[in-house]
């Protein structure tokens, strides 16, 4: 079959039905749906069971809790489609999403990675932001990185690309188990190593921005974990990038700058009680060395970033 859709599930009974409905109602039918319940404690499994009974193309698994990374890795091992498509269980896709992806595959032989646009919406489906990738066809991974970074957009969410399962298997890609920001630590590398990357000009994915909640001791603990995991994902990226022999050194500089900017800007959103620790880890890794300063304008921008960072 052409597509394997992998959906990790953990305590999302409020959103899961809409997500699954968007998949089962696809106009393109050559796909399997792989649902991995990561030991949910709510009614998510009841909803999954309902859909499994109704649709024979759904494979559902329950596993011991290991986090979203582990659930995705598990789902990939059960996949048999030519291309992997990931959906977060509180998001959903356009009914023609797979149809459009299939058309791109037909027009671009042996493409490893396919990007597409997305829409950020609130819980009522109201548009917050259009998330638009640059449009290009059959670029090498390094050239694709140049296009994506120069577009000044965030391109690391796992769900804004579809991936050749053959390519994924050959490269032995794995999400880092137990870490948050798992796509930040892997998606840039998946793109970078690809022989062919295409970004199509259609919006097929709806990313649901949930409303905020009051900070609790549990959420404070999660906040600290997010910071520590982001640092850990940076270390993974650093090792991958520094072990690669880049054909295009400009691509290397831009990718490093993209990663550094993301790490530095994250500091602005860190809870105040954790800022000092986060800043210390940024400094110890000399992340500012990755910010490009090869022109007067970029040098000034880097200086401003350093000043703002020191004042946090």
matplotlib code that plots the C-alpha trace (Angstrom):
import matplotlib.pyplot as plt

x = [0.0, 1.1, 0.7, 1.0, -0.5, 1.0, -1.0, 0.4, -2.3, -2.2, -5.2, -6.8, -10.4, -11.6, -9.8, -9.3, -12.6, -12.2, -8.6, -9.8, -12.7, -10.4, -8.4, -11.2, -12.9, -10.0, -10.8, -7.7, -8.1, -4.8, -3.5, -3.4, -3.9, -1.7, -2.8, -0.5, -2.1, 0.7, -1.2, -3.9, -5.9, -8.9, -11.5, -9.2, -9.1, -12.9, -12.9, -10.1, -12.0, -15.0, -13.1, -11.2, -14.6, -15.8, -12.7, -10.5, -7.6, -6.9, -4.3, -4.4, -1.8, -1.5, 2.0, 3.6, 4.0, 7.2, 6.2, 5.4, 8.8, 8.6, 5.1, 6.1, 9.1, 6.8, 4.2, 6.9, 7.9, 4.3, 4.1, 4.0, 3.2, 5.6, 5.4, 5.0, 2.6, 2.5, -0.5, -0.7, -3.9, -5.2, -4.8, -6.5, -6.0, -7.9, -10.0, -7.9, -4.6, -3.5, -4.8, -2.6, 0.4, -0.1, -0.1, 3.2, 4.7, 3.5, 5.2, 8.5, 10.0, 11.6, 11.3, 12.5, 10.7, 7.6, 6.7, 3.4, 1.7, -0.3, -2.9, -2.6, -6.2, -7.8, -10.0, -13.0, -11.3, -10.7, -7.6, -4.7, -1.9, -1.0, 2.2, 3.7, 6.8, 8.7, 7.7, 10.4, 10.9, 13.5, 16.2, 19.1, 18.8, 21.4, 19.7, 16.4, 17.8, 19.0, 15.5, 13.8, 16.1, 16.1, 12.3, 12.5, 9.9, 9.9, 10.2, 11.0, 7.4, 7.3, 3.8, 4.6, 6.4, 5.7, 8.7, 9.7, 9.6, 12.4, 14.6, 13.7, 14.5, 17.8, 19.0, 17.7, 16.1, 14.8, 13.1, 15.0, 13.0, 11.7, 12.6, 10.2, 11.0, 11.7, 11.0, 13.4, 16.2, 15.4, 13.5, 16.3, 18.6, 16.0, 15.8, 19.5, 20.4, 17.7, 18.6, 15.3, 13.1, 10.0, 7.8, 4.3, 2.1, -1.0, -2.2, -3.3, -2.6, -4.5, -2.4, -4.7, -3.3, -4.8, -5.8, -3.4, -3.8, -2.8, 0.7, 0.8, 3.6, 3.1, 3.3, 6.3, 8.0, 7.1, 8.5, 11.8, 11.8, 11.1, 14.1, 16.4, 15.1, 15.6, 19.2, 19.6, 18.1, 20.6, 23.4, 22.0, 21.8, 25.3, 26.8, 24.9, 25.9, 29.6, 29.9, 28.6, 30.8, 28.8, 29.2, 27.7, 29.2, 26.6, 23.9, 25.9, 26.1, 22.4, 21.4, 23.6, 22.1, 18.5, 19.2, 21.0, 18.3, 15.7, 17.6, 18.3, 14.7, 13.4, 15.0, 12.4, 9.6, 11.3, 9.7, 11.7, 12.8, 14.5, 16.0, 19.4, 19.9, 18.8, 21.1, 24.0, 23.6, 23.3, 26.6, 28.5, 27.7, 28.8, 25.6, 26.1, 29.1, 26.5, 24.7, 25.8, 27.6, 29.3, 27.7, 27.3, 23.6, 24.0, 26.7, 24.4, 21.6, 23.8, 24.9, 21.3, 20.5, 23.3, 22.2, 18.6, 19.7, 21.9, 19.0, 16.6]
y = [0.0, 3.6, 5.1, 4.1, 6.6, 6.5, 8.0, 7.8, 8.2, 9.2, 10.5, 12.5, 11.3, 14.9, 15.2, 11.6, 11.1, 14.2, 13.0, 9.5, 10.8, 12.9, 9.8, 7.3, 9.8, 10.3, 10.4, 8.4, 4.8, 3.0, 3.3, 1.7, 3.4, 2.4, 3.6, 3.1, 3.6, 4.5, 3.3, 5.9, 6.1, 7.9, 6.6, 6.8, 2.9, 2.7, 5.1, 3.2, -0.1, 1.5, 2.4, -0.9, -2.8, -0.6, -0.3, -3.2, -1.0, 0.0, -1.7, -0.8, -1.6, -0.9, -0.7, 0.2, 3.9, 5.2, 8.6, 9.9, 9.1, 5.5, 5.2, 6.6, 4.2, 1.3, 2.3, 2.5, -1.1, -2.2, -0.1, -1.7, 1.4, 3.0, 6.3, 7.2, 9.9, 11.0, 12.7, 13.8, 12.5, 16.0, 17.2, 16.3, 16.3, 17.5, 14.9, 15.2, 15.1, 11.7, 12.3, 15.3, 13.5, 10.6, 13.1, 14.5, 11.0, 10.2, 13.4, 13.0, 9.5, 8.1, 11.2, 10.6, 13.4, 15.4, 18.6, 20.4, 23.4, 23.3, 25.5, 26.3, 26.4, 26.8, 24.1, 25.5, 25.1, 28.9, 29.8, 31.2, 31.0, 29.6, 27.6, 27.8, 26.0, 27.2, 25.3, 23.3, 20.0, 17.2, 19.1, 17.4, 17.4, 20.1, 22.3, 21.7, 22.9, 26.1, 26.8, 26.0, 28.0, 31.0, 30.9, 31.8, 29.3, 26.5, 23.2, 20.6, 19.3, 15.7, 16.0, 18.6, 16.0, 12.5, 10.1, 7.2, 4.1, 2.6, 5.6, 5.7, 2.1, 2.3, 5.2, 3.5, 6.7, 6.6, 9.2, 9.6, 7.6, 9.5, 13.0, 15.8, 17.9, 14.6, 16.0, 19.0, 16.4, 14.3, 16.1, 18.3, 15.3, 13.3, 16.2, 16.7, 13.1, 12.8, 12.5, 14.0, 16.4, 18.1, 20.6, 20.9, 23.9, 22.6, 22.7, 19.3, 19.3, 21.1, 21.7, 22.3, 24.9, 24.0, 26.7, 27.4, 26.2, 27.4, 26.5, 23.6, 21.7, 19.0, 21.4, 23.1, 19.7, 19.2, 22.7, 21.8, 18.5, 20.4, 22.6, 19.6, 17.6, 20.4, 20.6, 16.8, 17.1, 19.8, 17.5, 14.8, 17.3, 18.6, 15.1, 14.4, 17.6, 17.5, 13.9, 14.8, 15.8, 18.6, 19.1, 22.6, 24.5, 27.2, 24.5, 23.6, 27.2, 27.8, 24.6, 25.4, 29.0, 27.6, 25.3, 28.0, 30.5, 28.0, 27.2, 30.9, 32.1, 29.3, 31.1, 33.9, 31.5, 29.6, 29.9, 32.5, 30.0, 27.9, 30.6, 30.7, 26.9, 27.0, 30.0, 28.2, 25.2, 27.3, 29.1, 25.9, 24.6, 27.8, 27.8, 31.5, 30.4, 28.8, 32.1, 33.5, 36.9, 37.1, 40.4, 43.7, 43.2, 39.7, 40.8, 43.5, 41.0, 38.6, 41.3, 42.2, 38.6, 38.4, 41.5, 40.3, 36.9, 38.4, 40.4, 37.5]
z = [0.0, -0.4, 3.0, 6.7, 9.0, 12.5, 15.4, 19.0, 21.6, 25.2, 27.2, 24.3, 24.5, 23.9, 20.5, 19.3, 17.5, 15.3, 14.5, 13.5, 11.5, 9.4, 8.5, 7.8, 5.5, 3.2, -0.5, -1.2, 0.2, -0.3, 3.3, 6.7, 10.0, 12.9, 16.3, 19.3, 22.6, 25.0, 28.1, 28.3, 31.5, 30.0, 27.5, 24.5, 24.2, 24.1, 21.1, 19.4, 19.9, 18.3, 15.2, 15.0, 14.8, 12.0, 9.8, 8.7, 7.7, 11.3, 13.3, 17.0, 19.6, 23.3, 24.9, 28.2, 28.6, 26.9, 25.7, 22.2, 20.8, 21.8, 20.5, 17.1, 16.9, 17.8, 15.2, 12.5, 13.1, 12.3, 9.1, 5.6, 3.4, 1.0, 2.9, 6.6, 7.6, 11.2, 12.9, 16.5, 18.1, 19.0, 15.4, 12.1, 8.4, 5.3, 3.6, 0.4, 2.2, 1.1, -2.5, -2.8, -1.3, -3.7, -6.7, -5.5, -5.3, -8.8, -10.1, -8.2, -8.5, -5.5, -3.4, 0.2, 2.0, 1.1, 2.8, 2.8, 4.5, 7.6, 9.4, 13.1, 14.5, 17.9, 19.5, 17.6, 14.3, 13.8, 11.9, 14.0, 11.5, 8.1, 8.3, 4.8, 3.6, 0.5, -2.6, -4.4, -6.1, -5.9, -4.1, -2.3, 1.5, 1.8, -0.8, 0.9, 4.2, 2.6, 1.2, 4.4, 6.7, 4.3, 4.3, 8.1, 9.2, 11.7, 9.8, 12.5, 13.4, 12.4, 11.0, 8.3, 6.2, 4.8, 4.6, 2.4, 4.6, 2.6, 3.2, 6.9, 7.3, 5.4, 7.6, 10.8, 12.1, 15.6, 17.9, 21.1, 23.7, 26.7, 25.4, 24.5, 21.4, 19.7, 16.2, 16.8, 17.4, 14.3, 11.5, 10.4, 10.1, 8.1, 5.6, 5.6, 4.7, 2.0, -1.7, -2.8, -0.9, -2.4, -0.7, -2.2, -2.2, -0.4, 3.2, 4.4, 8.2, 11.0, 14.1, 17.1, 19.5, 22.9, 25.3, 28.2, 31.7, 35.2, 36.2, 38.7, 40.4, 37.8, 34.9, 36.5, 36.5, 32.9, 32.1, 33.5, 31.6, 28.4, 28.9, 29.8, 26.9, 24.4, 25.5, 25.1, 21.6, 20.8, 21.8, 19.5, 16.6, 17.3, 17.1, 13.8, 12.2, 13.2, 12.0, 8.5, 5.6, 4.1, 0.3, 0.7, 3.7, 3.4, 4.2, 7.3, 8.5, 7.9, 9.7, 12.7, 12.8, 12.6, 15.6, 17.6, 17.0, 18.2, 21.4, 22.2, 21.5, 23.7, 26.7, 26.3, 27.2, 30.0, 33.4, 35.4, 38.1, 35.4, 33.3, 35.0, 34.6, 31.0, 30.2, 31.8, 29.6, 26.5, 27.4, 28.2, 24.8, 23.0, 21.1, 20.1, 18.0, 15.6, 15.0, 11.6, 11.8, 8.3, 7.4, 9.2, 9.5, 10.9, 13.3, 14.7, 15.0, 16.9, 19.3, 20.0, 20.6, 23.1, 24.9, 25.1, 26.3, 29.1, 30.3, 30.8]

ax = plt.figure().add_subplot(projection="3d")
ax.plot(x, y, z, "-o")
ax.set_aspect("equal")
plt.show()
